[in-house]
Amino acid sequence: MPLKFARQLGVIRGMNMENNKQAIKLKRAWIITWEWMSDSAAVVDSIAGIIDYRRSSKRIIDLVEFLYNLKTSNLSELAAYAKNRKNISYKAEVDFNGRITCGSHPFLYARQVQNIEVFVDSHSDIETISWETFPTYEPIDSGPRKVSDSKKEGLKRIITGPLSFDSLWDRKMGKIKDQYKKD
């Protein structure tokens, strides 16, 4: 990709020689993650997607609902959703800050973030992603009030290759699957 074109897209590729990692940087994007309350609902990859920030909230809502239902529904349920959106059991919800959630334990959480960096360790192929959240606000009578400042967040993938929707938890055995245990 020509450098000029990459800058227009907000993507800059580089090599961090000190850590011997390839880095992909974005100024802004939608991050969609799986969130859960206990290990019984954990998924292998917390990241469900990284989407261009110029996509509208409506498109992200549709995508989040589709991803959630793809993981949690059988074919007849998917067909019912395709026939009539009113059949969707878990509809996405949008909060005051434009953050989107969909589902229940685990649930999907989509939000716009900034200063995204994805590093790939050239020795292990393990990927690490970091980003900075935007400040959050709450509505009050006199106008929005800041609740929290922006903060750094990130994740490290424990597997390599394409993203997985596989569950970490073995429901039959009542424990984390052996292939995903840390040694």
C-alpha positions in Angstrom: 0.0 0.0 0.0 1.5 3.4 -1.0 2.4 5.5 2.1 0.3 8.4 0.9 -2.7 6.2 0.6 -2.0 4.6 4.0 -1.9 8.0 5.7 -5.3 9.0 4.0 -6.8 5.8 5.6 -5.3 6.6 9.0 -3.2 3.5 8.8 0.5 3.5 9.2 2.5 0.4 9.2 5.9 0.2 10.8 8.5 -2.0 12.5 9.5 -1.5 16.1 13.1 -2.8 15.9 13.6 -2.7 19.6 10.9 -5.3 20.3 11.2 -6.9 16.9 7.4 -6.5 16.4 5.4 -5.4 13.5 3.0 -2.6 14.4 -0.2 -1.5 12.7 -1.5 1.9 14.0 -4.9 3.5 13.5 -6.0 6.9 14.7 -9.6 5.8 15.4 -11.8 2.8 15.0 -14.8 0.9 16.4 -13.6 -2.0 18.6 -16.0 -4.8 19.3 -15.2 -7.1 22.2 -16.8 -10.0 24.0 -17.3 -9.3 27.7 -18.4 -11.8 30.4 -18.8 -12.0 34.2 -17.2 -15.4 34.8 -15.1 -18.1 33.1 -18.2 -20.1 32.2 -19.0 -17.6 29.5 -15.4 -16.8 28.4 -14.5 -16.9 24.7 -11.1 -17.6 23.2 -10.8 -14.2 21.5 -12.1 -11.2 23.3 -11.8 -9.1 20.1 -14.8 -9.7 17.8 -13.9 -7.0 15.3 -12.1 -3.8 14.4 -14.2 -1.6 12.1 -13.6 1.7 10.3 -14.7 4.6 12.5 -16.6 6.2 9.7 -19.3 3.4 9.8 -22.5 4.7 11.3 -23.9 3.6 14.6 -26.8 2.0 12.8 -24.4 -0.2 10.7 -22.4 -1.1 13.9 -25.7 -2.0 15.7 -26.6 -4.3 12.8 -23.2 -5.9 12.8 -23.1 -6.4 16.6 -26.6 -8.0 16.5 -25.5 -10.3 13.6 -22.3 -11.4 15.4 -24.1 -12.1 18.6 -26.8 -14.1 17.0 -24.4 -15.9 14.8 -22.6 -17.2 17.9 -25.7 -18.0 19.9 -28.4 -19.1 17.5 -29.3 -22.2 15.5 -30.4 -22.1 11.8 -34.1 -21.8 12.4 -33.5 -18.8 14.8 -31.2 -17.1 12.2 -33.9 -17.7 9.5 -36.5 -16.1 11.8 -34.3 -13.1 12.4 -33.7 -12.8 8.7 -37.5 -12.9 8.0 -38.3 -10.3 10.7 -36.0 -8.3 12.8 -38.6 -8.2 15.6 -37.7 -11.9 16.2 -34.2 -11.0 17.5 -34.2 -12.0 21.2 -31.2 -9.7 22.1 -31.3 -6.3 20.4 -28.4 -4.0 20.7 -28.6 -1.1 23.1 -26.9 2.3 22.8 -25.9 4.4 25.8 -25.5 8.2 26.2 -21.9 7.9 25.0 -22.7 6.0 21.8 -21.4 2.7 23.2 -23.3 -0.4 22.0 -24.0 -3.6 23.9 -25.8 -6.7 22.7 -26.5 -10.0 24.5 -26.2 -11.5 27.9 -23.2 -13.4 29.4 -21.2 -13.2 27.2 -22.3 -10.0 25.5 -20.8 -7.9 22.8 -19.5 -4.4 23.5 -18.8 -1.9 20.7 -17.3 1.5 21.1 -15.2 4.0 19.2 -11.6 4.2 20.4 -8.4 6.1 19.4 -4.7 5.5 19.0 -5.1 1.8 18.3 -1.9 -0.3 17.9 -1.6 -3.9 17.0 1.7 -5.6 17.6 2.6 -9.1 16.3 5.6 -10.7 18.1 7.7 -12.1 15.3 8.9 -15.0 17.4 5.6 -16.3 18.8 3.1 -14.7 16.4 1.1 -13.6 19.5 -0.9 -10.4 18.8 -1.3 -7.6 21.3 -3.7 -4.7 20.8 -3.9 -1.5 22.7 -6.1 1.5 22.4 -7.3 4.6 24.2 -10.9 5.1 25.2 -12.7 8.4 24.8 -13.9 10.3 28.0 -17.3 9.2 29.2 -20.2 11.5 30.1 -23.5 11.3 31.9 -26.6 13.5 31.2 -27.6 16.0 33.8 -30.0 18.9 33.7 -27.3 21.5 33.0 -25.7 19.4 30.2 -23.3 16.5 29.9 -21.0 16.0 32.9 -17.6 14.2 32.5 -17.6 10.9 34.4 -14.2 9.5 33.4 -11.2 10.6 31.4 -9.8 8.6 28.5 -7.7 5.6 29.5 -5.4 3.0 27.9 -6.8 -0.5 27.4 -5.6 -3.5 25.6 -5.6 -7.3 25.1 -3.2 -10.0 24.2 -4.4 -13.0 22.2 -3.5 -16.4 23.6 -3.8 -18.1 20.2 -2.6 -17.3 16.7 -4.4 -17.3 13.4 -7.9 -16.0 12.6 -10.2 -14.8 15.4 -12.2 -17.5 17.1 -15.7 -17.6 18.5 -14.9 -20.8 20.4 -15.7 -20.9 24.1 -12.9 -21.3 26.7 -15.2 -23.2 29.0 -15.9 -26.9 28.7 -19.5 -27.1 29.9 -19.5 -30.9 30.1 -16.3 -31.0 32.3 -17.0 -27.7 34.1 -13.5 -26.2 33.5 -11.4 -24.3 31.0 -10.6 -26.5 28.0 -7.2 -28.0 28.2 -5.9 -26.5 24.9 -6.5 -23.0 26.3 -4.9 -23.4 29.7 -1.8 -21.3 30.3 1.3 -23.5 31.2 
